[in-house]
Each structure stands twice: as structure tokens, then as C-alpha cells.
Amino acid sequence: MPRRTLLTNITRLVCMDDARTELENGWVLVEGRQIVALGGGADAPPPGAEHVIDLQGHVVLPGMVNTHHHMYQSLTRAVPQAQDASLFGWLKTLYPIWAG
């Protein structure tokens, strides 16, 4: 039987369904590598998880595997000094901002 892991106490669980459901104080139950249940607030998670991970202060998008992103870089895409710059000039301008 696959290992059961419960992700619990999730500040915001974004379900990415057609109804755009977002749950506060959510939880996700994973068996092996598969999500088998999720809920929030008033929904009690199923018992029997072998491993529990507290995700207070986190936003979770179940099923979305993100191995690389540029989310914070998108906030600096309109910095005038980086517009029309070469790659090295662009990086030299924006790295100090991203470091903060």
C-alpha cells in the first residue's frame, strides 16, 4: 500500500476547478503520488496518514507541478533601464532588484 501523506493547515487551497474553488485552512491527502482527497475548514481530513506536513502560511495548488518559474521576475518586466537591453544588460539591471 502506498504511503499516505496529509498536507494540513493550508492557509489557502486553490482547487483549480471550474468553480474556481478556494478553501481556507485546507488539507490534501496524498497516497503515493496521487491526490485522493482534499477539503477545507469544516471538512475533517480522513484518518490514517503516516506523514503529516503543516503548511500554515502557504498557498497550495494541488496537482500543479512547478519545477521552474519566473513569478517574481514578472513584477520587474517594465523597469525602464531593462527595456531593449541585451541579455547581460537586462540581468545586470534586474539582479540587484531581485536580490531584495
PDB file as gemmi writes it, atoms N, CA and C in Angstrom:
CRYST1    1.000    1.000    1.000  90.00  90.00  90.00 P 1                      
ATOM      1  N   MET A   1       0.846  -1.190   0.000  1.00  0.00           N  
ATOM      2  CA  MET A   1       0.000   0.000   0.000  1.00  0.00           C  
ATOM      3  C   MET A   1       0.887   1.248   0.000  1.00  0.00           C  
ATOM      4  N   PRO A   2       0.570   2.252  -0.830  1.00  0.00           N  
ATOM      5  CA  PRO A   2       1.376   3.473  -0.885  1.00  0.00           C  
ATOM      6  C   PRO A   2       1.297   4.272   0.421  1.00  0.00           C  
ATOM      7  N   ARG A   3       2.336   5.012   0.666  1.00  0.00           N  
ATOM      8  CA  ARG A   3       2.397   5.860   1.846  1.00  0.00           C  
ATOM      9  C   ARG A   3       1.334   6.961   1.757  1.00  0.00           C  
ATOM     10  N   ARG A   4       0.657   7.236   2.868  1.00  0.00           N  
ATOM     11  CA  ARG A   4      -0.358   8.298   2.930  1.00  0.00           C  
ATOM     12  C   ARG A   4       0.241   9.527   3.605  1.00  0.00           C  
ATOM     13  N   THR A   5       0.202  10.644   2.903  1.00  0.00           N  
ATOM     14  CA  THR A   5       0.730  11.904   3.423  1.00  0.00           C  
ATOM     15  C   THR A   5      -0.405  12.914   3.469  1.00  0.00           C  
ATOM     16  N   LEU A   6      -0.536  13.596   4.596  1.00  0.00           N  
ATOM     17  CA  LEU A   6      -1.559  14.621   4.755  1.00  0.00           C  
ATOM     18  C   LEU A   6      -0.889  15.982   4.816  1.00  0.00           C  
ATOM     19  N   LEU A   7      -1.225  16.832   3.866  1.00  0.00           N  
ATOM     20  CA  LEU A   7      -0.808  18.232   3.881  1.00  0.00           C  
ATOM     21  C   LEU A   7      -1.930  18.967   4.591  1.00  0.00           C  
ATOM     22  N   THR A   8      -1.633  19.593   5.708  1.00  0.00           N  
ATOM     23  CA  THR A   8      -2.692  20.143   6.536  1.00  0.00           C  
ATOM     24  C   THR A   8      -2.448  21.602   6.882  1.00  0.00           C  
ATOM     25  N   ASN A   9      -3.501  22.243   7.396  1.00  0.00           N  
ATOM     26  CA  ASN A   9      -3.400  23.614   7.886  1.00  0.00           C  
ATOM     27  C   ASN A   9      -2.985  24.586   6.769  1.00  0.00           C  
ATOM     28  N   ILE A  10      -3.384  24.293   5.541  1.00  0.00           N  
ATOM     29  CA  ILE A  10      -3.024  25.108   4.376  1.00  0.00           C  
ATOM     30  C   ILE A  10      -3.806  26.425   4.450  1.00  0.00           C  
ATOM     31  N   THR A  11      -3.094  27.533   4.426  1.00  0.00           N  
ATOM     32  CA  THR A  11      -3.754  28.831   4.538  1.00  0.00           C  
ATOM     33  C   THR A  11      -4.756  29.049   3.416  1.00  0.00           C  
ATOM     34  N   ARG A  12      -4.370  28.740   2.170  1.00  0.00           N  
ATOM     35  CA  ARG A  12      -5.288  28.877   1.030  1.00  0.00           C  
ATOM     36  C   ARG A  12      -5.040  27.711   0.086  1.00  0.00           C  
ATOM     37  N   LEU A  13      -6.069  26.911  -0.117  1.00  0.00           N  
ATOM     38  CA  LEU A  13      -6.015  25.773  -1.027  1.00  0.00           C  
ATOM     39  C   LEU A  13      -6.780  26.159  -2.289  1.00  0.00           C  
ATOM     40  N   VAL A  14      -6.074  26.315  -3.400  1.00  0.00           N  
ATOM     41  CA  VAL A  14      -6.672  26.737  -4.670  1.00  0.00           C  
ATOM     42  C   VAL A  14      -6.904  25.481  -5.504  1.00  0.00           C  
ATOM     43  N   CYS A  15      -8.169  25.110  -5.659  1.00  0.00           N  
ATOM     44  CA  CYS A  15      -8.500  23.812  -6.249  1.00  0.00           C  
ATOM     45  C   CYS A  15      -8.367  23.754  -7.771  1.00  0.00           C  
ATOM     46  N   MET A  16      -8.340  24.897  -8.441  1.00  0.00           N  
ATOM     47  CA  MET A  16      -8.176  24.953  -9.894  1.00  0.00           C  
ATOM     48  C   MET A  16      -9.272  24.184 -10.625  1.00  0.00           C  
ATOM     49  N   ASP A  17     -10.491  24.174 -10.056  1.00  0.00           N  
ATOM     50  CA  ASP A  17     -11.615  23.527 -10.705  1.00  0.00           C  
ATOM     51  C   ASP A  17     -12.428  24.564 -11.485  1.00  0.00           C  
ATOM     52  N   ASP A  18     -13.458  24.115 -12.186  1.00  0.00           N  
ATOM     53  CA  ASP A  18     -14.276  25.022 -12.986  1.00  0.00           C  
ATOM     54  C   ASP A  18     -14.983  26.070 -12.139  1.00  0.00           C  
ATOM     55  N   ALA A  19     -15.257  25.754 -10.870  1.00  0.00           N  
ATOM     56  CA  ALA A  19     -15.937  26.692  -9.969  1.00  0.00           C  
ATOM     57  C   ALA A  19     -14.963  27.676  -9.308  1.00  0.00           C  
ATOM     58  N   ARG A  20     -13.663  27.520  -9.602  1.00  0.00           N  
ATOM     59  CA  ARG A  20     -12.623  28.375  -9.013  1.00  0.00           C  
ATOM     60  C   ARG A  20     -12.649  28.328  -7.481  1.00  0.00           C  
ATOM     61  N   THR A  21     -12.808  27.148  -6.950  1.00  0.00           N  
ATOM     62  CA  THR A  21     -12.909  26.951  -5.514  1.00  0.00           C  
ATOM     63  C   THR A  21     -11.593  27.265  -4.822  1.00  0.00           C  
ATOM     64  N   GLU A  22     -11.684  28.030  -3.741  1.00  0.00           N  
ATOM     65  CA  GLU A  22     -10.539  28.309  -2.874  1.00  0.00           C  
ATOM     66  C   GLU A  22     -10.980  28.022  -1.451  1.00  0.00           C  
ATOM     67  N   LEU A  23     -10.205  27.207  -0.750  1.00  0.00           N  
ATOM     68  CA  LEU A  23     -10.553  26.809   0.606  1.00  0.00           C  
ATOM     69  C   LEU A  23      -9.550  27.366   1.602  1.00  0.00           C  
ATOM     70  N   GLU A  24     -10.049  27.877   2.718  1.00  0.00           N  
ATOM     71  CA  GLU A  24      -9.174  28.328   3.796  1.00  0.00           C  
ATOM     72  C   GLU A  24      -8.970  27.176   4.770  1.00  0.00           C  
ATOM     73  N   ASN A  25      -7.791  27.153   5.398  1.00  0.00           N  
ATOM     74  CA  ASN A  25      -7.438  26.094   6.342  1.00  0.00           C  
ATOM     75  C   ASN A  25      -7.677  24.719   5.710  1.00  0.00           C  
ATOM     76  N   GLY A  26      -7.133  24.549   4.518  1.00  0.00           N  
ATOM     77  CA  GLY A  26      -7.372  23.339   3.741  1.00  0.00           C  
ATOM     78  C   GLY A  26      -6.439  22.193   4.074  1.00  0.00           C  
ATOM     79  N   TRP A  27      -6.738  21.072   3.449  1.00  0.00           N  
ATOM     80  CA  TRP A  27      -5.900  19.879   3.574  1.00  0.00           C  
ATOM     81  C   TRP A  27      -5.964  19.084   2.273  1.00  0.00           C  
ATOM     82  N   VAL A  28      -4.893  18.337   2.026  1.00  0.00           N  
ATOM     83  CA  VAL A  28      -4.796  17.457   0.859  1.00  0.00           C  
ATOM     84  C   VAL A  28      -4.248  16.119   1.329  1.00  0.00           C  
ATOM     85  N   LEU A  29      -4.906  15.047   0.952  1.00  0.00           N  
ATOM     86  CA  LEU A  29      -4.432  13.705   1.276  1.00  0.00           C  
ATOM     87  C   LEU A  29      -3.841  13.085   0.024  1.00  0.00           C  
ATOM     88  N   VAL A  30      -2.598  12.618   0.141  1.00  0.00           N  
ATOM     89  CA  VAL A  30      -1.872  12.028  -0.981  1.00  0.00           C  
ATOM     90  C   VAL A  30      -1.534  10.581  -0.628  1.00  0.00           C  
ATOM     91  N   GLU A  31      -1.825   9.678  -1.542  1.00  0.00           N  
ATOM     92  CA  GLU A  31      -1.414   8.271  -1.396  1.00  0.00           C  
ATOM     93  C   GLU A  31      -0.399   7.988  -2.481  1.00  0.00           C  
ATOM     94  N   GLY A  32       0.826   7.698  -2.065  1.00  0.00           N  
ATOM     95  CA  GLY A  32       1.895   7.515  -3.037  1.00  0.00           C  
ATOM     96  C   GLY A  32       2.133   8.822  -3.753  1.00  0.00           C  
ATOM     97  N   ARG A  33       1.831   8.858  -5.045  1.00  0.00           N  
ATOM     98  CA  ARG A  33       2.000  10.077  -5.849  1.00  0.00           C  
ATOM     99  C   ARG A  33       0.673  10.620  -6.351  1.00  0.00           C  
ATOM    100  N   GLN A  34      -0.440  10.170  -5.760  1.00  0.00           N  
ATOM    101  CA  GLN A  34      -1.757  10.555  -6.242  1.00  0.00           C  
ATOM    102  C   GLN A  34      -2.549  11.285  -5.166  1.00  0.00           C  
ATOM    103  N   ILE A  35      -3.168  12.399  -5.547  1.00  0.00           N  
ATOM    104  CA  ILE A  35      -4.079  13.112  -4.653  1.00  0.00           C  
ATOM    105  C   ILE A  35      -5.373  12.309  -4.601  1.00  0.00           C  
ATOM    106  N   VAL A  36      -5.805  11.928  -3.379  1.00  0.00           N  
ATOM    107  CA  VAL A  36      -7.015  11.112  -3.258  1.00  0.00           C  
ATOM    108  C   VAL A  36      -8.164  11.858  -2.591  1.00  0.00           C  
ATOM    109  N   ALA A  37      -7.879  12.945  -1.882  1.00  0.00           N  
ATOM    110  CA  ALA A  37      -8.946  13.720  -1.243  1.00  0.00           C  
ATOM    111  C   ALA A  37      -8.410  15.093  -0.872  1.00  0.00           C  
ATOM    112  N   LEU A  38      -9.338  16.052  -0.799  1.00  0.00           N  
ATOM    113  CA  LEU A  38      -8.976  17.374  -0.297  1.00  0.00           C  
ATOM    114  C   LEU A  38     -10.201  18.010   0.325  1.00  0.00           C  
ATOM    115  N   GLY A  39      -9.941  18.987   1.164  1.00  0.00           N  
ATOM    116  CA  GLY A  39     -11.043  19.669   1.828  1.00  0.00           C  
ATOM    117  C   GLY A  39     -10.534  20.898   2.531  1.00  0.00           C  
ATOM    118  N   GLY A  40     -11.419  21.549   3.245  1.00  0.00           N  
ATOM    119  CA  GLY A  40     -11.024  22.754   3.943  1.00  0.00           C  
ATOM    120  C   GLY A  40     -11.915  23.028   5.124  1.00  0.00           C  
ATOM    121  N   GLY A  41     -11.440  23.904   5.997  1.00  0.00           N  
ATOM    122  CA  GLY A  41     -12.202  24.397   7.132  1.00  0.00           C  
ATOM    123  C   GLY A  41     -12.976  23.345   7.889  1.00  0.00           C  
ATOM    124  N   ALA A  42     -14.264  23.231   7.588  1.00  0.00           N  
ATOM    125  CA  ALA A  42     -15.154  22.344   8.331  1.00  0.00           C  
ATOM    126  C   ALA A  42     -14.997  20.871   7.964  1.00  0.00           C  
ATOM    127  N   ASP A  43     -14.339  20.566   6.853  1.00  0.00           N  
ATOM    128  CA  ASP A  43     -14.158  19.175   6.436  1.00  0.00           C  
ATOM    129  C   ASP A  43     -13.008  18.547   7.213  1.00  0.00           C  
ATOM    130  N   ALA A  44     -13.287  17.507   7.936  1.00  0.00           N  
ATOM    131  CA  ALA A  44     -12.228  16.807   8.669  1.00  0.00           C  
ATOM    132  C   ALA A  44     -11.469  15.898   7.713  1.00  0.00           C  
ATOM    133  N   PRO A  45     -10.133  15.950   7.746  1.00  0.00           N  
ATOM    134  CA  PRO A  45      -9.368  15.045   6.876  1.00  0.00           C  
ATOM    135  C   PRO A  45      -9.526  13.600   7.330  1.00  0.00           C  
ATOM    136  N   PRO A  46      -9.426  12.658   6.399  1.00  0.00           N  
ATOM    137  CA  PRO A  46      -9.534  11.244   6.765  1.00  0.00           C  
ATOM    138  C   PRO A  46      -8.387  10.831   7.681  1.00  0.00           C  
ATOM    139  N   PRO A  47      -8.631   9.905   8.582  1.00  0.00           N  
ATOM    140  CA  PRO A  47      -7.566   9.442   9.485  1.00  0.00           C  
ATOM    141  C   PRO A  47      -6.607   8.493   8.768  1.00  0.00           C  
ATOM    142  N   GLY A  48      -5.501   8.214   9.415  1.00  0.00           N  
ATOM    143  CA  GLY A  48      -4.595   7.182   8.938  1.00  0.00           C  
ATOM    144  C   GLY A  48      -3.414   7.656   8.127  1.00  0.00           C  
ATOM    145  N   ALA A  49      -3.156   8.953   8.092  1.00  0.00           N  
ATOM    146  CA  ALA A  49      -1.977   9.433   7.359  1.00  0.00           C  
ATOM    147  C   ALA A  49      -0.722   9.051   8.129  1.00  0.00           C  
ATOM    148  N   GLU A  50       0.271   8.550   7.418  1.00  0.00           N  
ATOM    149  CA  GLU A  50       1.541   8.149   8.038  1.00  0.00           C  
ATOM    150  C   GLU A  50       2.488   9.322   8.220  1.00  0.00           C  
ATOM    151  N   HIS A  51       2.261  10.353   7.410  1.00  0.00           N  
ATOM    152  CA  HIS A  51       3.144  11.525   7.440  1.00  0.00           C  
ATOM    153  C   HIS A  51       2.259  12.767   7.337  1.00  0.00           C  
ATOM    154  N   VAL A  52       2.478  13.746   8.228  1.00  0.00           N  
ATOM    155  CA  VAL A  52       1.686  14.972   8.211  1.00  0.00           C  
ATOM    156  C   VAL A  52       2.628  16.164   8.039  1.00  0.00           C  
ATOM    157  N   ILE A  53       2.283  17.040   7.100  1.00  0.00           N  
ATOM    158  CA  ILE A  53       3.083  18.241   6.845  1.00  0.00           C  
ATOM    159  C   ILE A  53       2.197  19.458   7.090  1.00  0.00           C  
ATOM    160  N   ASP A  54       2.596  20.336   8.012  1.00  0.00           N  
ATOM    161  CA  ASP A  54       1.857  21.555   8.332  1.00  0.00           C  
ATOM    162  C   ASP A  54       2.255  22.653   7.352  1.00  0.00           C  
ATOM    163  N   LEU A  55       1.295  23.178   6.608  1.00  0.00           N  
ATOM    164  CA  LEU A  55       1.574  24.191   5.604  1.00  0.00           C  
ATOM    165  C   LEU A  55       0.928  25.536   5.942  1.00  0.00           C  
ATOM    166  N   GLN A  56       0.891  25.873   7.236  1.00  0.00           N  
ATOM    167  CA  GLN A  56       0.398  27.187   7.654  1.00  0.00           C  
ATOM    168  C   GLN A  56       1.203  28.274   6.954  1.00  0.00           C  
ATOM    169  N   GLY A  57       0.514  29.272   6.425  1.00  0.00           N  
ATOM    170  CA  GLY A  57       1.186  30.364   5.737  1.00  0.00           C  
ATOM    171  C   GLY A  57       1.491  30.090   4.280  1.00  0.00           C  
ATOM    172  N   HIS A  58       1.022  28.963   3.755  1.00  0.00           N  
ATOM    173  CA  HIS A  58       1.305  28.602   2.367  1.00  0.00           C  
ATOM    174  C   HIS A  58       0.034  28.560   1.527  1.00  0.00           C  
ATOM    175  N   VAL A  59       0.217  28.788   0.231  1.00  0.00           N  
ATOM    176  CA  VAL A  59      -0.833  28.596  -0.766  1.00  0.00           C  
ATOM    177  C   VAL A  59      -0.473  27.324  -1.520  1.00  0.00           C  
ATOM    178  N   VAL A  60      -1.450  26.443  -1.703  1.00  0.00           N  
ATOM    179  CA  VAL A  60      -1.202  25.171  -2.387  1.00  0.00           C  
ATOM    180  C   VAL A  60      -2.143  25.047  -3.574  1.00  0.00           C  
ATOM    181  N   LEU A  61      -1.583  24.647  -4.712  1.00  0.00           N  
ATOM    182  CA  LEU A  61      -2.350  24.364  -5.921  1.00  0.00           C  
ATOM    183  C   LEU A  61      -2.177  22.882  -6.210  1.00  0.00           C  
ATOM    184  N   PRO A  62      -3.069  22.026  -5.704  1.00  0.00           N  
ATOM    185  CA  PRO A  62      -2.867  20.581  -5.834  1.00  0.00           C  
ATOM    186  C   PRO A  62      -2.791  20.142  -7.286  1.00  0.00           C  
ATOM    187  N   GLY A  63      -1.843  19.275  -7.551  1.00  0.00           N  
ATOM    188  CA  GLY A  63      -1.693  18.710  -8.881  1.00  0.00           C  
ATOM    189  C   GLY A  63      -0.848  19.540  -9.814  1.00  0.00           C  
ATOM    190  N   MET A  64      -0.580  20.779  -9.455  1.00  0.00           N  
ATOM    191  CA  MET A  64       0.251  21.608 -10.320  1.00  0.00           C  
ATOM    192  C   MET A  64       1.710  21.386  -9.947  1.00  0.00           C  
ATOM    193  N   VAL A  65       2.461  20.860 -10.871  1.00  0.00           N  
ATOM    194  CA  VAL A  65       3.873  20.620 -10.638  1.00  0.00           C  
ATOM    195  C   VAL A  65       4.646  21.751 -11.296  1.00  0.00           C  
ATOM    196  N   ASN A  66       5.298  22.549 -10.491  1.00  0.00           N  
ATOM    197  CA  ASN A  66       6.020  23.712 -10.995  1.00  0.00           C  
ATOM    198  C   ASN A  66       7.496  23.532 -10.663  1.00  0.00           C  
ATOM    199  N   THR A  67       8.280  23.180 -11.653  1.00  0.00           N  
ATOM    200  CA  THR A  67       9.695  22.937 -11.403  1.00  0.00           C  
ATOM    201  C   THR A  67      10.552  24.156 -11.703  1.00  0.00           C  
ATOM    202  N   HIS A  68       9.953  25.149 -12.339  1.00  0.00           N  
ATOM    203  CA  HIS A  68      10.714  26.360 -12.686  1.00  0.00           C  
ATOM    204  C   HIS A  68       9.726  27.485 -12.963  1.00  0.00           C  
ATOM    205  N   HIS A  69       9.949  28.630 -12.364  1.00  0.00           N  
ATOM    206  CA  HIS A  69       9.040  29.743 -12.627  1.00  0.00           C  
ATOM    207  C   HIS A  69       9.790  31.070 -12.598  1.00  0.00           C  
ATOM    208  N   HIS A  70       9.107  32.077 -13.094  1.00  0.00           N  
ATOM    209  CA  HIS A  70       9.648  33.438 -13.123  1.00  0.00           C  
ATOM    210  C   HIS A  70       8.623  34.403 -12.536  1.00  0.00           C  
ATOM    211  N   MET A  71       7.889  33.942 -11.532  1.00  0.00           N  
ATOM    212  CA  MET A  71       6.802  34.738 -10.986  1.00  0.00           C  
ATOM    213  C   MET A  71       7.283  36.104 -10.484  1.00  0.00           C  
ATOM    214  N   TYR A  72       8.327  36.120  -9.675  1.00  0.00           N  
ATOM    215  CA  TYR A  72       8.763  37.405  -9.130  1.00  0.00           C  
ATOM    216  C   TYR A  72       9.412  38.278 -10.202  1.00  0.00           C  
ATOM    217  N   GLN A  73      10.005  37.675 -11.230  1.00  0.00           N  
ATOM    218  CA  GLN A  73      10.592  38.476 -12.303  1.00  0.00           C  
ATOM    219  C   GLN A  73       9.517  39.229 -13.079  1.00  0.00           C  
ATOM    220  N   SER A  74       8.302  38.696 -13.133  1.00  0.00           N  
ATOM    221  CA  SER A  74       7.242  39.381 -13.875  1.00  0.00           C  
ATOM    222  C   SER A  74       6.921  40.738 -13.263  1.00  0.00           C  
ATOM    223  N   LEU A  75       7.237  40.921 -11.993  1.00  0.00           N  
ATOM    224  CA  LEU A  75       6.982  42.203 -11.334  1.00  0.00           C  
ATOM    225  C   LEU A  75       7.939  43.296 -11.789  1.00  0.00           C  
ATOM    226  N   THR A  76       9.037  42.904 -12.440  1.00  0.00           N  
ATOM    227  CA  THR A  76      10.030  43.892 -12.870  1.00  0.00           C  
ATOM    228  C   THR A  76      10.128  43.985 -14.392  1.00  0.00           C  
ATOM    229  N   ARG A  77       9.167  43.460 -15.103  1.00  0.00           N  
ATOM    230  CA  ARG A  77       9.279  43.430 -16.557  1.00  0.00           C  
ATOM    231  C   ARG A  77       9.174  44.805 -17.216  1.00  0.00           C  
ATOM    232  N   ALA A  78       8.708  45.810 -16.489  1.00  0.00           N  
ATOM    233  CA  ALA A  78       8.566  47.141 -17.076  1.00  0.00           C  
ATOM    234  C   ALA A  78       9.604  48.140 -16.551  1.00  0.00           C  
ATOM    235  N   VAL A  79      10.679  47.664 -15.930  1.00  0.00           N  
ATOM    236  CA  VAL A  79      11.732  48.567 -15.456  1.00  0.00           C  
ATOM    237  C   VAL A  79      12.381  49.219 -16.678  1.00  0.00           C  
ATOM    238  N   PRO A  80      12.323  50.550 -16.773  1.00  0.00           N  
ATOM    239  CA  PRO A  80      12.810  51.222 -17.990  1.00  0.00           C  
ATOM    240  C   PRO A  80      14.255  50.896 -18.357  1.00  0.00           C  
ATOM    241  N   GLN A  81      15.151  50.776 -17.393  1.00  0.00           N  
ATOM    242  CA  GLN A  81      16.561  50.522 -17.679  1.00  0.00           C  
ATOM    243  C   GLN A  81      16.782  49.145 -18.310  1.00  0.00           C  
ATOM    244  N   ALA A  82      15.821  48.238 -18.141  1.00  0.00           N  
ATOM    245  CA  ALA A  82      15.972  46.884 -18.687  1.00  0.00           C  
ATOM    246  C   ALA A  82      15.307  46.723 -20.051  1.00  0.00           C  
ATOM    247  N   GLN A  83      14.539  47.704 -20.470  1.00  0.00           N  
ATOM    248  CA  GLN A  83      13.851  47.608 -21.755  1.00  0.00           C  
ATOM    249  C   GLN A  83      14.854  47.687 -22.897  1.00  0.00           C  
ATOM    250  N   ASP A  84      14.699  46.841 -23.865  1.00  0.00           N  
ATOM    251  CA  ASP A  84      15.548  46.803 -25.065  1.00  0.00           C  
ATOM    252  C   ASP A  84      17.028  46.607 -24.746  1.00  0.00           C  
ATOM    253  N   ALA A  85      17.324  46.013 -23.609  1.00  0.00           N  
ATOM    254  CA  ALA A  85      18.719  45.748 -23.232  1.00  0.00           C  
ATOM    255  C   ALA A  85      19.139  44.378 -23.759  1.00  0.00           C  
ATOM    256  N   SER A  86      20.440  44.192 -23.886  1.00  0.00           N  
ATOM    257  CA  SER A  86      20.948  42.855 -24.211  1.00  0.00           C  
ATOM    258  C   SER A  86      20.675  41.953 -23.005  1.00  0.00           C  
ATOM    259  N   LEU A  87      20.828  40.662 -23.190  1.00  0.00           N  
ATOM    260  CA  LEU A  87      20.572  39.738 -22.082  1.00  0.00           C  
ATOM    261  C   LEU A  87      21.431  40.094 -20.872  1.00  0.00           C  
ATOM    262  N   PHE A  88      22.721  40.304 -21.084  1.00  0.00           N  
ATOM    263  CA  PHE A  88      23.605  40.605 -19.955  1.00  0.00           C  
ATOM    264  C   PHE A  88      23.219  41.943 -19.310  1.00  0.00           C  
ATOM    265  N   GLY A  89      22.891  42.940 -20.109  1.00  0.00           N  
ATOM    266  CA  GLY A  89      22.467  44.227 -19.566  1.00  0.00           C  
ATOM    267  C   GLY A  89      21.174  44.115 -18.779  1.00  0.00           C  
ATOM    268  N   TRP A  90      20.267  43.306 -19.290  1.00  0.00           N  
ATOM    269  CA  TRP A  90      18.988  43.063 -18.624  1.00  0.00           C  
ATOM    270  C   TRP A  90      19.222  42.406 -17.261  1.00  0.00           C  
ATOM    271  N   LEU A  91      20.057  41.357 -17.246  1.00  0.00           N  
ATOM    272  CA  LEU A  91      20.352  40.668 -15.993  1.00  0.00           C  
ATOM    273  C   LEU A  91      21.081  41.579 -15.007  1.00  0.00           C  
ATOM    274  N   LYS A  92      22.032  42.357 -15.503  1.00  0.00           N  
ATOM    275  CA  LYS A  92      22.801  43.258 -14.643  1.00  0.00           C  
ATOM    276  C   LYS A  92      21.900  44.326 -14.006  1.00  0.00           C  
ATOM    277  N   THR A  93      20.897  44.754 -14.727  1.00  0.00           N  
ATOM    278  CA  THR A  93      19.946  45.742 -14.205  1.00  0.00           C  
ATOM    279  C   THR A  93      18.995  45.138 -13.183  1.00  0.00           C  
ATOM    280  N   LEU A  94      18.507  43.930 -13.461  1.00  0.00           N  
ATOM    281  CA  LEU A  94      17.439  43.375 -12.637  1.00  0.00           C  
ATOM    282  C   LEU A  94      17.906  42.508 -11.480  1.00  0.00           C  
ATOM    283  N   TYR A  95      19.070  41.880 -11.564  1.00  0.00           N  
ATOM    284  CA  TYR A  95      19.528  41.048 -10.455  1.00  0.00           C  
ATOM    285  C   TYR A  95      19.554  41.773  -9.114  1.00  0.00           C  
ATOM    286  N   PRO A  96      20.036  43.017  -9.057  1.00  0.00           N  
ATOM    287  CA  PRO A  96      20.012  43.715  -7.757  1.00  0.00           C  
ATOM    288  C   PRO A  96      18.594  43.908  -7.195  1.00  0.00           C  
ATOM    289  N   ILE A  97      17.639  44.103  -8.077  1.00  0.00           N  
ATOM    290  CA  ILE A  97      16.254  44.243  -7.625  1.00  0.00           C  
ATOM    291  C   ILE A  97      15.734  42.909  -7.093  1.00  0.00           C  
ATOM    292  N   TRP A  98      15.979  41.827  -7.848  1.00  0.00           N  
ATOM    293  CA  TRP A  98      15.518  40.502  -7.442  1.00  0.00           C  
ATOM    294  C   TRP A  98      16.178  40.043  -6.144  1.00  0.00           C  
ATOM    295  N   ALA A  99      17.397  40.474  -5.918  1.00  0.00           N  
ATOM    296  CA  ALA A  99      18.108  40.064  -4.697  1.00  0.00           C  
ATOM    297  C   ALA A  99      17.417  40.581  -3.450  1.00  0.00           C  
ATOM    298  N   GLY A 100      16.673  41.688  -3.598  1.00  0.00           N  
ATOM    299  CA  GLY A 100      15.961  42.263  -2.459  1.00  0.00           C  
ATOM    300  C   GLY A 100      14.674  41.562  -2.179  1.00  0.00           C  
TER     301      GLY A 100                                                      
END                                                                             
